Each structure stands twice: as C-alpha cells, then as structure tokens.
Amino acid sequence: MGKKRAKSKVKLLPILKLHYLVFFKDLSTHKKCIKDLFRYSVQTLKS
C-alpha cells in the first residue's frame, strides 16, 4: 500500500512543477483559465 502511494506522489511532482512553470511564465493565461473555470462552475450550478 505504502509503495503505491509513494509512486502516485512521484507522478504528481512533475505535474506540479509544470503547473508552477506555467503559472510564473504566463500569469495572464492562468488568470483567464481561472475565470473560465469559475464561469463554467457557475453555469453548472445554475442549471
């Protein structure tokens, strides 16, 4: 069980690094994504 958890964490690390790189590289795009996500969640909640 413990080994499987460790492997999933290792898989997550590069994904997190990628997110940080994108975040610092292009904040405006990141903000746009958050806005789109927010708009989408609001639409799904209303329907």
C-alpha positions as CSV (number, residue, x, y, z in Angstrom):
1,M,0.0,0.0,0.0
2,G,2.7,2.5,1.0
3,K,4.7,1.9,-2.2
4,K,1.7,2.6,-4.4
5,R,1.1,5.9,-2.5
6,A,4.8,6.9,-3.0
7,K,4.6,6.2,-6.7
8,S,1.5,8.3,-7.2
9,K,3.2,11.2,-5.3
10,V,6.2,10.9,-7.6
11,K,3.9,11.1,-10.6
12,L,2.3,14.2,-9.2
13,L,5.5,16.1,-8.6
14,P,6.4,16.8,-12.3
15,I,2.8,17.8,-12.9
16,L,3.0,20.3,-10.0
17,K,6.3,21.6,-11.4
18,L,4.7,22.1,-14.8
19,H,1.9,24.0,-13.2
20,Y,4.3,26.3,-11.4
21,L,6.3,26.9,-14.6
22,V,3.1,27.8,-16.5
23,F,1.9,29.9,-13.6
24,F,5.1,32.0,-13.4
25,K,5.6,32.1,-17.1
26,D,2.2,33.4,-18.1
27,L,0.0,34.8,-15.3
28,S,-2.5,36.3,-17.6
29,T,-3.3,33.0,-19.2
30,H,-3.6,31.4,-15.8
31,K,-6.0,34.1,-14.7
32,K,-8.0,33.6,-17.8
33,C,-8.2,29.8,-17.1
34,I,-9.4,30.5,-13.6
35,K,-12.1,32.9,-14.9
36,D,-13.2,30.3,-17.5
37,L,-13.3,27.6,-14.8
38,F,-15.3,29.9,-12.5
39,R,-17.7,30.8,-15.2
40,Y,-18.2,27.1,-16.1
41,S,-18.8,26.2,-12.4
42,V,-21.3,29.0,-12.1
43,Q,-23.2,27.8,-15.2
44,T,-23.3,24.2,-14.0
45,L,-24.6,25.3,-10.6
46,K,-27.4,27.4,-12.1
47,S,-28.6,24.7,-14.4
